[in-house]
Amino acid sequence: MEQAPGPKMEVTRRQERIAFLLVTAVVFPLLAVLVVAGYGFMVWMWQLLFAGPPTGP
């Protein structure tokens, strides 16, 4: 597959640094929060629908 003629899109060090900071400062923390919240929601629904509230000994 041939590309259309024109200037090559070159990734600069600045663009790479911005992408790295975006991933490390925004994407990974957001993903971590969503995973923990999803697990908590799953446990909450399991207790609500099947297991009942936790009881002490």
Secondary structure, DSSP 8 states (H G I E B T S, - for coil): ----SS------HHHHHHHHHHIIIIIHHHHHHHHHHHHHHHHHHHIIIII-S----
